[in-house]
Amino acid sequence: MRPLALLLALTGCSTTATTLEYRPDGTIDLPEPYVQANLETDVPAELLFAIAKAETGFQMVVGESEFPGQEEAYGVMALRGERLAHGAELAGLGIEDAKYDQDANVLAAAWLLAEYAHEEGIDLSDIDQWASVVAYYSGIEDVEGAREYVHYEVYEALSTGIEVEGYSLAPMAVAPDFPLPERHGARGVDGSTVWTPSPNYNYRSGSPVDFVIIHTCEGSYSGCWSWLSNPWSGVSAHYVVNDNGSEVRALVDENNRAWHIGATYDCGNNSGVECWRNGTSMNTVSVGIEHAGYSSQTSWNSDMIARSAELTCGVTQRHGIPRDSYHIVGHGQLQPWSRSDPGANWPWADYLAKVQESCGDIPAAGGSGGGGGGGAEPDPGSGGGELGSQIIIDSNNLANETDRFYVDVSASWWGSVSVAGYWNTGYWVAETDSVSDPASFWFELNREQCMRVDAWWPAAWNRPSNITFFGWDEDGREVGRAAVNMQSNGSRWNTLGHWRFEPGWNRVALSRWSTPGHFAVADAVRLTMSDSCD
């Protein structure tokens, strides 16, 4: 059927080289879906890896449509519609497998890319010649959008390197054989945004702006803004934030009415607030902010959350919008019959807090997003082993008072900053396995004390969905345990329980014992004195 693929599979050879590195011990090992797809199709594994990053951030997304006519995307490669079916057929797979199984999803995408490459007649060993194939794969019809997708999303990822837990793609020297974007320097109302005007708007006719509505694009950044600025799409938004918060596109002036939500106000969808608005077009009274990504994804880049919060703060200041959960709302909340974005894992509490921090309503909480605090807060106590009302034990012992509290790990754990949203300067990471080998957060008490125990981690797709924190006292007795899902609830404090500890050295420990193939993260633990225990 496919002699080249069969030959490569049998010999274990591939005509394309790879620079992926696995683990800090130097062991080379490609992520299995990408190496297998490379063996079968000769599509560079690096290219597949970069496309997965640009499309979904390596998350297995489940299809949903954000715009009329948009086909639902599935899997890490965001396969849609007829292309999903055709890729599955080329790979000899069922459509359901190509939707929901990561190996099958990557393989179906690779066969599509391989077919496009053979039609183009490119040199398969020259990764720069794959640029036109990447543009076609994106499905972006807008010329400028396709150029930016190629240069600023896929090939920029190859150029700068890709870090995900356990795998890192070293930076590559690339010069994609594709026209450069023709970006101009005009700016939107928010001076840090790139202005790409959409014709899809009308006037508010004097109506005030009273809401900010949060959306997800259900696709990549370039695909999103280029579609919203396309006159034939019939939709728009005021802003689009990219997946890491490094860029915001402004499409419609805030004083004009963008077409981003197909709903009128119903106070029944907003906790019974302001029922006098019922029947009002939400487009008329709102600013819409789209975010690259999907409502089904399990975690969000903390830098994107922070940049979006800054943007929302500016909108609320310009229009006098209350900074609360009744006026900063999700698309799916107000249009629940056909939308769910930004999805169940959008960090609403953290997001609203960051909006309020950006506007100076509340003090900034140090620590989140790859930088921040650590150590004791707000009352470090008087020393001598007696804890204050609250301490934070960081993964970096330079931030800890090690005569009172510190972290201890074995050689199986290594330091990482691959995923944003960590506390202070980074975190420890280790592969899950059928072994305890915990990362231990130690602290000393002078007396028996109930403590509320919280843990912080940066969430990601390859974290364990079920892994356990334990509490142990001075005598090694278990005082509490909590199983958590590290694929979600990232970049915030998650309460593990209220546990009773004894005088002496106690610890909160994260075990590595979970389904193999994931990466456990020991970032920071917070202990707060409590009047009661579980």
Secondary structure, DSSP 8 states (H G I E B T S, - for coil): --HHHHHHHHHT--SS---EEESTT------HHHHHHHHHH---HHHHHHHHHHHHTT--B----SSTT---EEBTTTEEHHHHHHHHHHHT--HHHHHH-HHHHHHHHHHHHHHHHHHHT--TT-GGGGHHHHHHHHT--SHHHHHHIIIIIIHHHHHH-EEETTEEE-------SS--------B-SSTTSEE---S-EEE-TT----EEEE---SB-HHHHHHHHT-TTT----SEEE-TTSS-EEE-S-TTEEE-----B--GGGTTT--GGGTT-BTTTTEEEEEESB-TT-S---HHHHHHHHHHHHHHHHHHT---STTTEEEHHHHSTTT--TT-TTS-HHHHHHHHHHHTTSS---TTTTTS---EE-S----BTTB--SEEEEESSGGGS-TTTEEEE--TT-EEE--SS--STT-EEEEE-BS----EEEEEEESS-EEEEEEEE----TTS-SSEEEEEE-TTS-EEEEEEE-TTSS-SSEEEEEEEEE-SEEEEEEE--BSSSS-EEEE-EEEEEE-S---
